[in-house]
Amino acid sequence: MPKWRINIGLGLYVALEQRGDAHNRSNSPHGVLRTDNPKLPATISVLPAASTLPSPVTEEEHTQMAKEPAVTAVPVADQEGQTVQNNFAQSVTPWDVKGAEVDGVKQDIDYDKLFKKFGTRRIDEEMLERFTKVTGHAPHLFLRRGIFFSHRDLGVILDRHEQGKPFYLYTGRGPSRGHMHIGHMLPFLFCKWLQDVFDVPLVVQLTDDEKFLYKPELKAEQTYEYALATVREIAAIGFKPEKTFIFSDMGHMGGAFYLNVLKISRCITFSMARSSFGYTDSDHIGKIHFPCIQAAPAFCSTFPSIFGNRTDIPCLIPCGIDQDPYFRLTRDVAKPLKYKKPSLIHSQFLPALQGGTTKMSSSVDNSAIFMDDSPNKIKSKINGNAFSGGPTSLEELRKFGSNPDVDISYRYMTYFVEDDQELADLAVSYRKGEITSGEMKARCIKVLQDFIGSFQERERSITDDDVKNFMDPDYPRHFACLAKK
């Protein structure tokens, strides 16, 4: 078994023998990967059978070749070429995430298909071993369990760190309500760990403008208030203002930031934006222009108070895989602007309480566990809404066991329980029918109550001055590595 990937029967744990191994997907609803057919390609297109894309796909090629709107589900044709009305391909875009539908049955998100659709690379054992060698740190549980599973040019960042050259981290959040849910925490938890490992600056973009543009029910004043609340939550994770700049687009737009937005906007045609995002003639111009705003923080010249006049410092962007279309365009425009291309590392989605066919959403309260939920509310949501997929009777459970790969309570614990052996033991016992779904839920409830309770205690200690310091572009942030070319 590879050193860092630990396969305990969960689909999130992908065992790879060597770089480039081919995999095929079993019939498990969660999509456990197997290596028993080495002749199959490592990635399978998410598009209809008649459509093909070369793999790997460069950003430039993808921009030119993407013909279909990115936001629509595509009917799947049967072998005779007739459209099967109950069959739809999965959709993974910045605004819509849902699994395929086959014969009327909704499927879990198939992450393997995204490698070919987006043209990204798998984070394989070779990459994890290189990470350990370069940093001296064992991979985070999100890496070794395949939760952060895909990348663009992560090797470039490791090369720079090995050579003593600087880079920075960039991530973001679209504040559409007052509190994040546990799925929103993933990139921030990972960024905190990366920042500790590499000792680099982090910039966090709060896209309150984007939420105003895309959610007509929200007022601009609301989204800005949500952004301020989000600063408190990010600070409670443990970041320090000496290393972290958090900004609201509404509050910070101007100067070098806006100058880069303008430069980027002149490089992106409407045709390019439409092919990447599926915009139509009915979409207002604010939506069409927004990708330029999300792209700008990927270039260090957007932050002269941190990087001075330098334009040669790249960033690493931890984000959900659904955000990749923004940064494909960003990488395309980097060359004509003579900037460094950003590198990316993509995460899977934390599934909704109802199952892995879609991600947890702030818009659907009973699909999510929020960071302000009380212990009783967490208990109620898990017990009442968390999908288990197991037998309906205790007799059947003892006889046939249950499948942890589809059990939401178990899957949530893979994100928040550090101990691999504990998870492995739970999975084995669940498959044998020794643990009931109620007992699995009880363990998950305790894990989430502890995680969220500790977070809430830290959040209460964040002051208004702390928020101001994080959002002050001129707050002293000094990094010796930035003096190096």
Phi, psi and omega per residue, in radians:
M1 nan 2.426 3.115
P2 -1.009 2.757 -2.981
K3 -1.162 -0.706 -2.966
W4 -1.876 -0.349 3.098
R5 -1.559 2.210 -3.062
I6 -2.045 1.943 -3.078
N7 -1.647 1.900 3.136
I8 -1.992 0.455 3.109
G9 1.600 0.016 3.115
L10 -1.687 2.392 -3.112
G11 -1.068 -0.418 3.141
L12 -1.219 -0.363 -3.088
Y13 -1.656 1.819 -3.048
V14 -1.787 2.034 -3.138
A15 -1.580 2.133 3.118
L16 -2.083 2.296 -3.134
E17 -1.392 -0.679 -3.126
Q18 -2.784 2.926 -3.098
R19 -1.061 2.347 3.063
G20 1.476 0.109 3.091
D21 -0.988 2.436 3.059
A22 -1.441 2.592 -3.129
H23 -2.384 2.564 2.934
N24 -2.172 2.784 -2.987
R25 -1.782 2.357 3.105
S26 -1.367 -3.117 3.111
N27 -1.485 0.075 3.107
S28 -1.022 2.381 3.120
P29 -0.998 -0.494 3.129
H30 -1.537 -0.156 3.056
G31 1.344 0.994 3.080
V32 -1.156 2.353 -3.126
L33 -1.523 2.482 3.130
R34 -2.228 2.864 3.126
T35 -2.119 0.398 -3.015
D36 -1.480 0.046 3.024
N37 -2.356 1.497 -3.033
P38 -1.191 -0.152 -3.128
K39 -1.457 -0.243 3.138
L40 -1.318 2.598 3.091
P41 -1.174 2.714 -3.100
A42 -1.236 -0.396 3.128
T43 -2.331 2.609 -3.111
I44 -2.184 2.305 -3.040
S45 -1.103 2.459 3.064
V46 -1.463 -0.193 -3.109
L47 -1.397 2.920 3.074
P48 -1.000 2.769 -3.015
A49 -1.001 -0.525 -3.086
A50 -1.304 -0.244 -3.109
S51 -1.721 2.447 3.117
T52 -2.370 2.595 3.021
L53 -2.320 2.440 3.060
P54 -1.163 2.675 3.113
S55 -2.302 2.289 -0.013
P56 -1.332 2.744 -3.128
V57 -1.866 2.211 3.081
T58 -1.336 2.860 3.123
E59 -1.059 -0.738 -3.121
E60 -1.098 -0.759 3.127
E61 -1.116 -0.737 -3.105
H62 -1.110 -0.714 -3.132
T63 -1.073 -0.688 -3.120
Q64 -1.352 -0.554 -2.969
M65 -1.640 -0.389 -3.081
A66 -1.143 2.023 -3.068
K67 -1.875 -0.399 -3.024
E68 -1.739 2.524 3.045
P69 -0.987 2.390 -3.042
A70 -1.354 -0.152 -2.978
V71 -1.870 0.167 -3.084
T72 -1.998 2.510 2.994
A73 -1.314 2.507 -3.047
V74 -1.921 2.136 3.074
P75 -1.045 2.482 -3.120
V76 -1.732 2.353 -3.138
A77 -1.578 2.553 3.077
D78 -1.440 -3.063 -3.031
Q79 -1.121 -0.446 3.121
E80 -1.531 0.039 3.120
G81 1.519 0.044 3.120
Q82 -1.483 2.402 3.126
T83 -1.231 2.242 3.082
V84 -1.612 1.971 -2.973
Q85 -1.068 -0.517 -3.092
N86 -1.600 0.101 3.138
N87 -1.928 2.183 3.101
F88 -2.405 2.457 3.087
A89 -1.222 2.749 3.119
Q90 -1.200 2.747 3.127
S91 -2.209 2.130 3.076
V92 -2.296 1.778 -3.137
T93 -2.380 3.009 3.097
P94 -1.069 -0.278 -3.056
W95 -2.105 -0.132 -3.040
D96 -2.607 2.123 3.108
V97 -2.288 2.033 3.061
K98 -2.749 2.584 3.131
G99 -1.302 2.999 3.116
A100 -1.183 2.870 3.038
E101 -2.163 2.113 -3.088
V102 -2.124 2.077 -3.103
D103 0.913 0.683 3.102
G104 1.419 -0.021 -3.116
V105 -1.807 2.153 3.141
K106 -1.283 2.417 -3.095
Q107 -1.905 2.755 3.020
D108 -1.175 2.778 3.063
I109 -1.038 2.264 3.112
D110 -1.736 1.714 -3.052
Y111 -1.258 -0.464 3.117
D112 -1.038 -0.634 -3.094
K113 -1.165 -0.398 -3.082
L114 -1.295 -0.400 3.115
F115 -1.028 -0.758 -3.119
K116 -1.378 -0.707 -3.128
K117 -1.066 -0.768 -3.074
F118 -1.652 -0.267 3.139
G119 1.274 0.568 3.136
T120 -1.721 3.065 -3.112
R121 -1.952 2.556 3.067
R122 -1.291 2.448 2.977
I123 -1.398 1.741 -3.005
D124 -1.764 -3.081 -3.092
E125 -1.100 -0.634 3.130
E126 -1.077 -0.724 3.132
M127 -1.171 -0.722 3.132
L128 -1.138 -0.687 3.098
E129 -1.145 -0.683 3.096
R130 -1.151 -0.695 3.108
F131 -1.005 -0.811 -3.129
T132 -1.121 -0.738 -3.126
K133 -1.113 -0.748 -3.052
V134 -1.321 -0.678 -3.033
T135 -1.683 -0.398 -3.044
G136 1.356 0.201 -3.130
H137 -2.072 2.418 2.998
A138 -1.165 2.581 -3.119
P139 -1.049 2.512 3.047
H140 -1.040 2.710 -3.135
L141 -1.026 -0.512 3.089
F142 -1.143 -0.512 3.102
L143 -1.427 -0.839 -3.035
R144 -1.245 -0.332 3.097
R145 -1.732 0.087 3.074
G146 1.295 0.313 3.090
I147 -1.278 -0.802 2.836
F148 -1.595 1.925 -2.840
F149 -2.157 -0.188 -2.979
S150 -2.410 2.718 -3.131
H151 -2.700 2.872 2.901
R152 -2.229 2.001 3.024
D153 1.020 0.635 3.021
L154 -1.079 -0.587 3.115
G155 -1.045 -0.572 3.112
V156 -1.101 -0.710 3.126
I157 -1.164 -0.742 3.111
L158 -1.117 -0.663 3.083
D159 -1.055 -0.807 -3.125
R160 -1.091 -0.755 3.129
H161 -1.094 -0.703 3.139
E162 -1.124 -0.573 -3.124
Q163 -1.547 0.007 -3.122
G164 1.324 0.348 3.134
K165 -1.674 2.553 -3.022
P166 -1.405 2.726 2.899
F167 -2.627 3.038 3.086
Y168 -2.396 2.903 3.112
L169 -1.776 2.496 3.084
Y170 -2.411 2.204 3.005
T171 -2.526 -3.109 -3.072
G172 -2.822 3.108 -3.117
R173 -2.707 2.361 3.050
G174 -1.691 1.802 -3.020
P175 -1.391 1.731 -3.106
S176 -1.791 -0.084 3.019
R177 -2.717 3.101 -2.960
G178 -1.241 -0.370 -3.079
H179 -2.391 2.580 3.066
M180 -1.354 2.794 2.935
H181 -1.808 3.055 -3.009
I182 -1.145 -0.439 3.069
G183 -1.176 -0.604 3.104
H184 -1.149 -0.391 -3.069
M185 -1.262 -0.401 -2.978
L186 -0.976 -0.953 -3.120
P187 -1.111 -0.533 -3.131
F188 -1.301 -0.707 3.051
L189 -1.052 -0.738 -3.128
F190 -1.207 -0.700 3.107
C191 -1.088 -0.686 3.122
K192 -1.071 -0.734 3.125
W193 -1.161 -0.772 3.126
L194 -1.095 -0.711 3.132
Q195 -1.101 -0.693 3.103
D196 -1.162 -0.665 -3.112
V197 -1.221 -0.783 -3.009
F198 -1.725 -0.277 -3.090
D199 0.955 1.101 -3.085
V200 -2.263 2.815 3.069
P201 -1.194 2.672 3.020
L202 -2.223 2.295 2.993
V203 -1.987 2.371 -3.099
V204 -2.142 2.042 3.121
Q205 -1.619 2.193 3.040
L206 -1.808 1.902 -2.988
T207 -1.544 1.098 3.079
D208 -1.116 -0.513 3.087
D209 -1.161 -0.721 -3.138
E210 -1.115 -0.722 3.128
K211 -1.140 -0.640 3.061
F212 -1.121 -0.701 -3.099
L213 -1.247 -0.610 -3.010
Y214 -1.708 -0.251 -3.113
K215 -2.124 1.628 -3.048
P216 -1.073 -0.323 -3.140
E217 -1.356 -0.205 -3.102
L218 -1.710 2.462 3.015
K219 -1.590 2.713 -3.114
A220 -1.044 -0.673 -3.135
E221 -1.104 -0.602 3.121
Q222 -1.150 -0.839 -3.065
T223 -1.153 -0.561 3.081
Y224 -1.183 -0.705 3.083
E225 -1.115 -0.681 3.079
Y226 -1.091 -0.636 3.116
A227 -1.094 -0.753 3.132
L228 -1.103 -0.678 3.096
A229 -1.139 -0.607 -3.141
T230 -1.168 -0.603 3.097
V231 -1.013 -0.748 3.123
R232 -1.058 -0.742 -3.106
E233 -1.192 -0.698 3.114
I234 -1.138 -0.738 3.120
A235 -1.052 -0.627 -3.099
A236 -1.183 -0.273 3.088
I237 -1.228 -0.407 3.091
G238 2.153 0.112 3.099
F239 -1.190 2.766 3.109
K240 -2.109 2.449 -3.112
P241 -1.146 -0.353 3.100
E242 -1.151 -0.368 -3.112
K243 -2.092 -0.082 -2.949
T244 -2.351 2.199 3.058
F245 -1.971 2.089 3.126
I246 -1.970 2.218 -3.085
F247 -2.369 2.537 2.990
S248 -1.583 2.341 3.095
D249 -1.020 -0.720 -3.137
M250 -1.111 -0.622 -3.071
G251 -1.530 -0.386 -2.970
H252 -1.956 -0.198 -3.053
M253 -1.032 2.317 -3.140
G254 2.473 3.087 3.073
G255 0.949 -2.359 -3.088
A256 -1.115 -0.571 3.111
F257 -1.061 -0.919 -3.095
Y258 -1.190 -0.582 3.101
L259 -1.059 -0.749 3.094
N260 -1.199 -0.619 3.059
V261 -1.011 -0.776 3.134
L262 -1.113 -0.774 -3.140
K263 -1.073 -0.748 -3.139
I264 -1.149 -0.736 -3.087
S265 -1.090 -0.485 3.126
R266 -1.367 -0.215 -3.142
C267 -1.682 -0.236 -3.051
I268 -1.929 2.034 3.097
T269 -1.445 2.871 3.086
F270 -1.103 -0.607 3.117
S271 -1.073 -0.747 3.118
M272 -1.115 -0.767 -3.135
A273 -1.139 -0.712 -3.123
R274 -1.155 -0.700 -3.128
S275 -1.212 -0.493 -3.136
S276 -1.460 -0.594 -2.982
F277 -2.118 -0.130 3.115
G278 1.310 0.446 3.122
Y279 -1.062 2.611 3.109
T280 -2.133 3.064 -3.125
D281 -1.132 -0.335 -3.128
S282 -1.528 -0.141 3.113
D283 -1.351 2.315 -3.116
H284 -1.265 2.834 -2.980
I285 -1.184 -0.412 3.097
G286 -1.075 -0.736 3.101
K287 -1.078 -0.777 -3.037
I288 -1.164 -0.564 -3.116
H289 -1.443 -0.373 -2.986
F290 -1.022 -0.644 3.138
P291 -0.923 -0.503 3.105
C292 -1.150 -0.584 -3.127
I293 -1.273 -0.709 3.126
Q294 -1.250 -0.441 -3.133
A295 -1.318 -0.602 -2.969
A296 -0.989 -0.731 -3.133
P297 -1.149 -0.173 3.100
A298 -1.325 -0.088 3.130
F299 -2.027 2.253 -2.967
C300 -1.131 -0.426 -3.136
S301 -1.171 -0.178 3.050
T302 -1.217 -0.301 -3.035
F303 -2.203 1.216 -3.121
P304 -1.104 -0.432 3.137
S305 -1.233 -0.325 3.103
I306 -1.788 -0.749 -2.974
F307 -1.930 0.065 3.140
G308 1.119 -2.372 -3.108
N309 -1.644 0.143 -3.073
R310 -1.262 2.539 3.082
T311 -2.198 0.131 -2.974
D312 -1.929 0.315 -3.114
I313 -1.857 2.002 -3.124
P314 -1.435 2.994 3.097
C315 -2.188 2.815 2.977
L316 -1.979 2.250 -3.048
I317 -1.983 1.782 2.961
P318 -1.375 2.211 -3.086
C319 -2.798 2.916 3.005
G320 -1.183 2.616 -3.106
I321 -1.066 -0.406 3.142
D322 -1.204 -0.296 3.134
Q323 -1.515 -0.072 -3.049
D324 -1.029 -0.641 3.141
P325 -0.979 -0.625 3.093
Y326 -1.031 -0.747 -2.984
F327 -1.559 -0.249 2.900
R328 -1.103 -0.803 3.083
L329 -1.091 -0.712 3.131
T330 -1.041 -0.755 3.127
R331 -1.165 -0.570 3.100
D332 -1.118 -0.704 -3.054
V333 -1.471 -0.196 -3.108
A334 -1.061 -0.730 -3.081
K335 -1.111 -0.917 3.121
P336 -1.098 -0.456 3.107
L337 -1.497 -0.114 -3.137
K338 1.095 0.694 3.058
Y339 -1.917 2.871 3.068
K340 -1.339 2.389 3.071
K341 -1.172 2.409 3.021
P342 -1.259 2.615 2.964
S343 -1.735 2.695 -3.108
L344 -2.304 2.663 2.990
I345 -2.399 2.128 -2.927
H346 -1.833 2.479 3.070
S347 -1.844 2.736 2.888
Q348 -1.293 3.034 -3.126
F349 -1.667 2.522 2.931
L350 -1.295 2.112 -3.051
P351 -1.200 2.733 3.040
A352 -1.126 2.794 3.104
L353 -0.985 -0.547 -3.062
Q354 -1.380 -0.128 3.082
G355 2.419 3.065 -2.998
G356 -1.475 0.204 3.139
T357 -1.345 -0.263 3.098
T358 -2.656 3.001 -3.108
K359 -1.643 2.835 3.038
M360 -1.056 2.426 -3.033
S361 -2.343 2.388 3.055
S362 -1.161 -0.429 -3.082
S363 -1.319 -0.308 -3.108
V364 -2.116 1.738 -2.978
D365 -1.021 -0.718 -3.076
N366 -1.417 0.086 3.042
S367 -1.663 -0.116 -2.899
A368 -2.349 2.690 2.955
I369 -1.882 2.035 -3.056
F370 -1.664 2.735 -3.056
M371 -1.271 -0.154 3.037
D372 -1.847 0.133 3.121
D373 -1.166 2.455 3.090
S374 -1.338 2.839 3.081
P375 -0.956 -0.709 3.137
N376 -1.173 -0.635 3.135
K377 -1.208 -0.688 3.071
I378 -1.040 -0.809 3.134
K379 -1.055 -0.772 -3.111
S380 -1.137 -0.732 -3.112
K381 -1.180 -0.757 -3.141
I382 -1.158 -0.847 -3.112
N383 -1.135 -0.631 -3.050
G384 -1.575 -0.457 -2.979
N385 -2.161 -0.331 -3.036
A386 -1.240 2.104 -3.131
F387 -1.207 2.363 3.100
S388 -2.002 -0.634 3.087
G389 1.239 0.239 -3.077
G390 -1.616 -3.092 3.109
P391 -1.041 2.707 -3.085
T392 -1.518 -0.225 3.141
S393 -2.235 2.703 3.121
L394 -1.119 -0.618 3.123
E395 -1.075 -0.798 3.120
E396 -1.154 -0.674 3.118
L397 -1.032 -0.850 -3.123
R398 -1.109 -0.553 -3.083
K399 -1.429 -0.771 -3.001
F400 -1.890 -0.301 -3.084
G401 1.328 -3.098 3.129
S402 -2.262 2.880 -3.058
N403 -1.851 1.881 -3.141
P404 -1.173 -0.350 -3.105
D405 -1.109 -0.461 -3.123
V406 -1.902 -0.137 -3.102
D407 -1.350 2.044 -3.041
I408 -1.126 -0.666 3.134
S409 -1.054 -0.769 3.107
Y410 -1.149 -0.761 -3.105
R411 -1.102 -0.667 3.086
Y412 -1.071 -0.657 -3.120
M413 -1.153 -0.443 3.108
T414 -1.157 -0.339 3.099
Y415 -1.534 -0.387 -2.951
F416 -2.213 -0.079 3.089
V417 -1.829 2.107 -3.072
E418 -1.285 -0.591 -2.982
D419 -1.322 1.911 3.137
D420 -1.119 -0.644 -3.089
Q421 -1.189 -0.675 3.099
E422 -1.040 -0.778 3.131
L423 -1.138 -0.711 3.128
A424 -1.083 -0.752 3.137
D425 -1.133 -0.704 3.107
L426 -1.090 -0.732 -3.126
A427 -1.121 -0.787 -3.137
V428 -1.090 -0.805 -3.127
S429 -1.132 -0.624 3.137
Y430 -1.182 -0.729 3.121
R431 -1.144 -0.557 -3.141
K432 -1.423 -0.129 -3.114
G433 1.417 0.283 -3.131
E434 -1.484 -0.303 3.118
I435 -2.111 2.339 3.099
T436 -1.505 2.866 3.094
S437 -1.106 -0.588 3.090
G438 -1.107 -0.683 3.111
E439 -1.223 -0.634 3.082
M440 -1.140 -0.727 3.102
K441 -1.103 -0.708 -3.132
A442 -1.064 -0.715 3.115
R443 -1.159 -0.738 3.116
C444 -1.096 -0.751 3.129
I445 -1.001 -0.783 -3.141
K446 -1.094 -0.757 3.136
V447 -1.060 -0.825 -3.093
L448 -1.251 -0.659 3.087
Q449 -1.072 -0.715 3.129
D450 -1.171 -0.788 -3.118
F451 -1.098 -0.865 -3.079
I452 -1.270 -0.652 3.106
G453 -1.072 -0.761 3.106
S454 -1.116 -0.706 3.121
F455 -1.091 -0.818 -3.106
Q456 -1.072 -0.630 3.100
E457 -1.123 -0.728 3.105
R458 -1.190 -0.664 -3.122
E459 -1.099 -0.636 3.136
R460 -1.111 -0.362 -3.133
S461 -1.522 -0.143 -3.133
I462 -1.354 2.217 -3.082
T463 -1.737 2.953 3.055
D464 -1.079 -0.626 3.101
D465 -1.134 -0.651 3.080
D466 -1.044 -0.789 3.123
V467 -1.036 -0.793 3.129
K468 -1.080 -0.695 -3.122
N469 -1.143 -0.766 3.106
F470 -1.062 -0.609 -3.046
M471 -1.639 0.031 3.138
D472 -1.529 1.972 -3.120
P473 -1.128 -0.369 -3.098
D474 -1.739 0.116 3.061
Y475 -1.067 2.407 -3.054
P476 -1.034 2.022 3.086
R477 -2.304 1.784 -3.034
H478 -2.026 2.240 3.106
F479 -2.281 2.068 -3.123
A480 -1.044 -0.559 -3.062
C481 -1.138 -0.395 -3.077
L482 -1.259 -0.258 3.103
A483 -1.359 -0.203 -3.082
K484 -1.629 2.413 3.080
K485 -1.513 nan nan
